[in-house]
Amino acid sequence: MQINVEALQINVEAPQINIEASQMKTEAVRINTEVSQMNTEAAQMNTEAQQINTEVTRNNTEALLKIDSKLFKKGPIDSL
């Protein structure tokens, strides 16, 4: 008899547990979607940062070449 009472109680509680589990799953999907969106945004930001770094490197190289060119025109003694 005790087993039947416990089984009935489990049967009563099970639907509520299933509802809560379903809600938790829905929340997990929502969080995963947000994380995925954030990862996409981060990847876009990384791409932009790489493009900026490439441009900065190009500008620095051009500046160094101009400096080298000016020093070369002066000659080694004049540049000192």
Secondary structure, 3 states (H helix, E strand, C coil): CHHHHHHHHHHHHHHHHHHHHHHHHHHHHHHHHHHHHHHHHHHHHHHHHHHHHHHHHHHHHHHHHHHHHHHHHHCCCCCC
